[in-house]
C-alpha cells in the first residue's frame, strides 16, 4: 500500500522512526519518505547512513503547525512518532510535555486534514492506559485527539492509534543502560525487581504497525499483544551476556510516576475490545461507526478483565537471550 506513495514520519530520527524508515525502504517502493524532526545532527547522520534518493529531510517541530503543514503537502500517509517520552523529564517539565504531546498532536491532525492525507497513524504507549505519570496523561489525551478526529471533522482523512509497550533499544529503554552500567562499573541499578514490563524488538514492532495500517478503517486503537518479563529477569539476562560472577545488582526503588505493572487494555476498555489475531487486540470507540461495527462484528470478544504485563505471556531467559542476539544495536561498541 506504500508503493508510489509519499510518507511523512514525525520524529523520524528517533528509534522507532529510524526502524520505520529502514523497513519502508526495504519493503516498499515509496515515491518519497519525509523525515520530520528537530535534530539537525541526527538528520545528517541518518542521511549519510542511508544515502537514498527517496529520503527527504525536513527540520521542524510538531509545535509549529505552519512548517508541519508545509511538510505534509502531497503526503499520503503520516506516522506520528514525535513526542517527549522520558517519564522523569515529563514529570519535571510538564508544560513542555503538554506543548509537544498534546498541542503537537492536534497540529498533526489539523495539518493532515488540510492536506487531504489518506491516513494518520499515531504510535502510542502502555503509559497512556490508566495513566499514573504525566507522560502517560499527555499520551492518553493524544490518543483521544486522534481517535475523536474521525468524527469531529468533515474529512476523508482516517486516524488510528497503535499502542505498544517497551521496545528494546529505543530511547529510554533499560537495556542500553544496563549494558553501560555493567561494562563501566560491573553493576546494575534496579528500581523494583518484581516490576513487570512489556517487551518487543523494534523490528517486530514496526512490522506490526504496517499490518495495522493495512487492516484499519479509522477510529481503532490497535494493541500489540506483547509478552512481558520482570525487571529482575532483564538484569539477569544482561549480566549473563555482558557481566560476570562479580556483577552486582543494586535496588534503588521506583522512580516518580512508575507503575509495578503496565497495562495495554484497561478494565474500562475491555467491553469494547476484540481479538483481531494472535498479534493484536483492537479497541473500538464507543461511537463506533457502522463501517467499524460491520468490519469487526465476527471477531471474538476480549475475555480478560484487563491486559497487563503481569498477566501477559512471559519471555523466559533463553527466549529473551535469543531475541537479544539478533539486536544489532546491542552489540555495537
C-alpha positions as CSV (number, residue, x, y, z in Angstrom):
1,X,0.0,0.0,0.0
2,X,3.0,2.3,0.3
3,X,4.3,1.8,-3.2
4,X,4.5,5.0,-5.2
5,X,3.2,6.9,-2.1
6,X,4.6,9.8,-0.2
7,X,5.1,9.2,3.6
8,X,5.9,11.6,6.4
9,X,7.4,10.4,9.7
10,X,7.2,12.9,12.6
11,X,10.1,12.2,15.0
12,X,11.6,10.2,12.2
13,X,15.2,10.2,13.5
14,X,14.2,8.6,16.8
15,X,14.5,4.8,17.5
16,X,11.0,3.9,16.2
17,X,11.3,6.4,13.3
18,X,14.8,5.0,12.3
19,X,13.5,1.4,12.1
20,X,10.3,2.6,10.3
21,X,12.4,4.3,7.6
22,X,14.6,1.2,7.3
23,X,11.6,-1.1,6.7
24,X,9.9,1.3,4.4
25,X,13.0,1.4,2.2
26,X,13.4,-2.3,2.4
27,X,9.9,-3.5,1.8
28,X,8.3,-0.8,-0.4
29,X,9.0,1.3,-3.4
30,X,7.7,4.6,-1.9
31,X,7.8,7.8,-4.0
32,X,9.2,9.8,-1.1
33,X,9.8,9.3,2.6
34,X,10.0,12.5,4.5
35,X,11.8,12.6,7.9
36,X,10.5,15.4,10.0
37,X,12.3,16.2,13.3
38,X,14.0,18.9,15.3
39,X,17.5,17.4,15.4
40,X,19.9,18.6,12.8
41,X,22.8,16.3,13.8
42,X,20.7,13.2,13.7
43,X,19.3,14.1,10.3
44,X,22.8,14.5,9.0
45,X,23.8,11.1,10.4
46,X,20.7,9.4,9.0
47,X,21.2,11.0,5.6
48,X,24.8,9.6,5.5
49,X,23.7,6.2,6.7
50,X,21.1,5.6,4.0
51,X,22.1,7.8,1.1
52,X,18.8,7.0,-0.6
53,X,17.2,9.5,-3.1
54,X,13.7,8.6,-1.8
55,X,14.5,10.2,1.6
56,X,13.8,13.9,2.2
57,X,14.8,15.5,5.5
58,X,12.8,18.5,7.0
59,X,13.9,20.2,10.2
60,X,10.8,21.2,12.1
61,X,8.8,20.9,15.3
62,X,5.3,19.5,15.6
63,X,4.6,22.5,17.8
64,X,5.0,24.7,14.6
65,X,1.9,24.0,12.6
66,X,3.0,26.2,9.7
67,X,6.1,24.2,9.0
68,X,4.3,20.9,9.7
69,X,1.6,21.7,7.2
70,X,4.2,22.6,4.6
71,X,5.9,19.3,5.2
72,X,2.6,17.4,4.7
73,X,1.9,18.8,1.2
74,X,1.3,15.9,-1.2
75,X,1.6,13.3,1.6
76,X,-0.4,10.1,1.5
77,X,0.4,8.6,4.9
78,X,1.6,10.1,8.2
79,X,3.3,8.2,11.0
80,X,3.2,10.3,14.1
81,X,6.1,9.3,16.4
82,X,7.4,12.7,17.7
83,X,6.9,13.0,21.5
84,X,8.6,13.9,24.8
85,X,8.7,10.4,26.2
86,X,11.0,10.1,29.2
87,X,8.8,9.7,32.3
88,X,11.1,11.8,34.7
89,X,11.6,14.5,32.0
90,X,7.8,14.9,31.6
91,X,7.3,15.0,35.4
92,X,9.8,17.8,35.7
93,X,8.8,19.7,32.5
94,X,5.0,19.3,32.5
95,X,4.1,22.3,30.2
96,X,6.7,21.3,27.7
97,X,5.2,17.8,27.6
98,X,1.7,19.4,27.0
99,X,3.0,21.5,24.1
100,X,4.6,18.6,22.3
101,X,2.4,15.6,23.2
102,X,-1.0,17.3,23.2
103,X,-0.7,20.6,21.2
104,X,1.7,18.9,18.7
105,X,-0.7,16.0,18.2
106,X,-3.6,18.4,17.5
107,X,-1.3,20.2,14.9
108,X,-0.7,16.8,13.2
109,X,-4.5,16.2,13.0
110,X,-5.2,19.7,11.5
111,X,-2.3,19.7,9.1
112,X,-3.3,16.2,7.8
113,X,-6.9,17.3,7.2
114,X,-5.8,20.5,5.5
115,X,-3.5,18.4,3.1
116,X,-6.0,15.6,2.4
117,X,-3.7,12.9,3.9
118,X,-5.2,9.4,3.5
119,X,-4.3,8.0,6.9
120,X,-2.6,9.1,10.1
121,X,-1.1,6.5,12.4
122,X,-0.4,7.6,16.0
123,X,2.1,5.4,17.8
124,X,1.1,5.4,21.5
125,X,2.2,3.6,24.6
126,X,1.1,1.5,27.5
127,X,1.7,4.5,29.7
128,X,-1.5,6.1,28.2
129,X,-3.7,3.4,29.9
130,X,-4.9,4.3,33.4
131,X,-2.1,6.9,33.4
132,X,-0.1,7.3,36.6
133,X,2.6,9.7,35.3
134,X,2.4,12.9,33.4
135,X,3.8,11.4,30.2
136,X,1.0,8.9,30.3
137,X,-1.6,11.6,30.8
138,X,-0.4,13.5,27.7
139,X,-0.3,10.4,25.6
140,X,-3.8,9.4,26.7
141,X,-5.0,12.9,25.6
142,X,-3.1,12.4,22.4
143,X,-4.9,9.1,21.7
144,X,-8.3,10.8,22.3
145,X,-7.4,13.7,20.0
146,X,-6.5,11.2,17.2
147,X,-9.5,8.8,17.6
148,X,-12.1,11.6,18.1
149,X,-10.8,13.3,14.9
150,X,-12.6,10.6,12.9
151,X,-15.9,12.1,13.9
152,X,-15.1,15.6,14.9
153,X,-14.2,16.9,11.4
154,X,-15.7,16.6,8.0
155,X,-12.8,15.0,6.3
156,X,-11.7,11.9,4.3
157,X,-8.6,11.5,6.4
158,X,-8.6,8.5,8.7
159,X,-6.9,8.4,12.1
160,X,-5.8,5.3,14.0
161,X,-3.7,4.6,17.1
162,X,-1.3,1.8,17.7
163,X,-0.5,1.1,21.4
164,X,2.6,-0.9,22.4
165,X,4.8,-1.4,25.4
166,X,8.6,-1.1,25.8
167,X,10.6,-1.7,22.6
168,X,14.1,-2.9,23.1
169,X,16.8,-0.4,22.3
170,X,14.6,2.6,21.9
171,X,15.4,5.9,23.7
172,X,14.6,5.3,27.3
173,X,15.0,1.5,27.1
174,X,16.7,0.0,30.2
175,X,18.7,-2.5,28.1
176,X,21.4,0.0,26.8
177,X,21.6,1.5,30.4
178,X,22.2,-1.9,31.9
179,X,24.8,-2.7,29.3
180,X,26.6,0.6,30.0
181,X,26.5,0.1,33.8
182,X,27.9,-3.4,33.6
183,X,30.7,-2.6,31.2
184,X,31.7,0.6,33.1
185,X,31.0,-0.3,36.8
186,X,30.2,-4.0,36.8
187,X,26.8,-3.4,38.4
188,X,23.2,-2.7,37.5
189,X,20.7,-0.5,39.3
190,X,17.2,-1.9,39.6
191,X,14.1,0.1,40.5
192,X,11.9,-2.8,41.8
193,X,13.0,-6.3,40.8
194,X,9.4,-7.6,40.8
195,X,8.2,-4.9,38.4
196,X,7.0,-6.3,35.1
197,X,7.3,-4.7,31.7
198,X,6.1,-5.5,28.1
199,X,9.0,-6.1,25.7
200,X,9.3,-6.4,22.0
201,X,12.1,-6.0,19.4
202,X,12.0,-2.8,17.4
203,X,11.8,-4.7,14.1
204,X,8.8,-6.7,15.2
205,X,7.0,-3.7,16.5
206,X,7.4,-1.8,13.2
207,X,6.2,-4.8,11.2
208,X,3.1,-4.9,13.3
209,X,2.5,-1.2,12.6
210,X,2.3,-1.9,8.8
211,X,-0.2,-4.7,9.4
212,X,-2.5,-2.4,11.5
213,X,-2.3,0.3,8.8
214,X,-3.5,-2.1,6.1
215,X,-6.3,-3.5,8.3
216,X,-7.7,-0.3,9.7
217,X,-10.9,1.6,8.8
218,X,-10.3,4.6,11.0
219,X,-11.1,5.0,14.7
220,X,-9.4,1.9,16.0
221,X,-6.8,1.5,18.7
222,X,-4.7,-1.5,17.8
223,X,-3.0,-3.1,20.8
224,X,0.1,-5.1,20.3
225,X,-0.1,-8.5,22.2
226,X,3.3,-8.2,23.6
227,X,5.0,-10.6,26.0
228,X,6.4,-9.4,29.3
229,X,9.2,-10.0,31.8
230,X,10.3,-8.9,35.2
231,X,12.9,-6.2,35.7
232,X,15.0,-8.7,37.7
233,X,15.0,-11.1,34.7
234,X,16.1,-8.3,32.4
235,X,19.0,-7.6,34.7
236,X,19.9,-11.3,35.0
237,X,20.0,-11.7,31.2
238,X,22.1,-8.7,30.7
239,X,24.6,-9.9,33.3
240,X,24.7,-13.3,31.6
241,X,25.6,-11.5,28.3
242,X,27.9,-8.8,29.5
243,X,28.8,-9.4,33.1
244,X,30.4,-12.0,35.3
245,X,30.0,-13.6,38.8
246,X,31.1,-10.4,40.5
247,X,28.4,-8.2,38.8
248,X,26.3,-6.5,41.5
249,X,22.6,-5.7,41.5
250,X,21.7,-2.6,43.4
251,X,18.0,-1.9,44.2
252,X,17.3,1.8,44.2
253,X,13.5,1.9,44.4
254,X,10.9,3.1,41.8
255,X,11.1,6.5,40.2
256,X,8.3,9.1,40.3
257,X,5.4,8.0,38.1
258,X,6.4,4.4,37.7
259,X,3.9,1.5,38.0
260,X,4.6,-2.0,39.2
261,X,2.8,-3.4,36.2
262,X,1.9,-1.8,32.9
263,X,-1.5,-2.0,31.2
264,X,-2.3,-2.2,27.5
265,X,-6.1,-2.8,27.7
266,X,-7.8,-1.3,30.7
267,X,-10.9,-2.7,32.6
268,X,-13.0,0.2,31.1
269,X,-11.8,-0.7,27.6
270,X,-12.3,-4.4,27.7
271,X,-16.0,-4.5,26.8
272,X,-15.3,-2.7,23.5
273,X,-12.2,-4.8,22.7
274,X,-12.0,-7.6,20.1
275,X,-9.4,-10.3,19.4
276,X,-8.1,-9.4,15.9
277,X,-5.5,-12.2,15.6
278,X,-2.6,-13.6,17.6
279,X,-0.7,-10.3,17.3
280,X,-3.3,-7.7,18.0
281,X,-6.3,-6.7,20.0
282,X,-8.4,-3.9,18.6
283,X,-10.3,-1.4,20.8
284,X,-13.3,0.1,19.1
285,X,-14.6,3.6,20.0
286,X,-17.8,4.0,22.0
287,X,-19.3,5.8,19.0
288,X,-18.2,3.1,16.5
289,X,-19.4,3.8,13.0
290,X,-21.5,1.3,11.0
291,X,-18.4,0.5,8.9
292,X,-16.4,-0.3,12.1
293,X,-19.1,-2.4,13.6
294,X,-19.6,-4.3,10.4
295,X,-15.8,-4.9,9.9
296,X,-15.3,-6.4,13.4
297,X,-18.7,-7.9,14.2
298,X,-17.5,-11.5,13.7
299,X,-14.4,-11.3,15.9
300,X,-14.2,-12.9,19.3
301,X,-14.7,-10.6,22.3
302,X,-11.8,-9.8,24.6
303,X,-12.2,-12.1,27.6
304,X,-9.7,-10.8,30.1
305,X,-10.6,-8.2,32.8
306,X,-7.6,-6.2,31.5
307,X,-4.4,-7.0,29.6
308,X,-1.3,-6.1,31.7
309,X,2.3,-7.0,32.0
310,X,1.6,-9.3,35.0
311,X,-1.0,-11.5,33.2
312,X,0.6,-11.4,29.7
313,X,2.6,-14.4,28.4
314,X,6.2,-14.1,29.7
315,X,9.5,-14.4,28.0
316,X,11.8,-16.9,29.6
317,X,15.5,-16.1,29.8
318,X,16.6,-18.4,26.9
319,X,14.0,-16.8,24.6
320,X,15.0,-13.4,25.7
321,X,18.7,-14.1,25.0
322,X,17.9,-15.4,21.5
323,X,16.0,-12.2,20.7
324,X,18.8,-10.0,22.0
325,X,21.4,-11.9,19.9
326,X,19.5,-10.6,16.8
327,X,19.5,-6.9,18.0
328,X,22.5,-5.4,16.2
329,X,22.4,-2.2,18.2
330,X,23.2,-4.1,21.4
331,X,26.5,-5.5,20.1
332,X,27.9,-2.2,18.9
333,X,30.8,-0.9,20.9
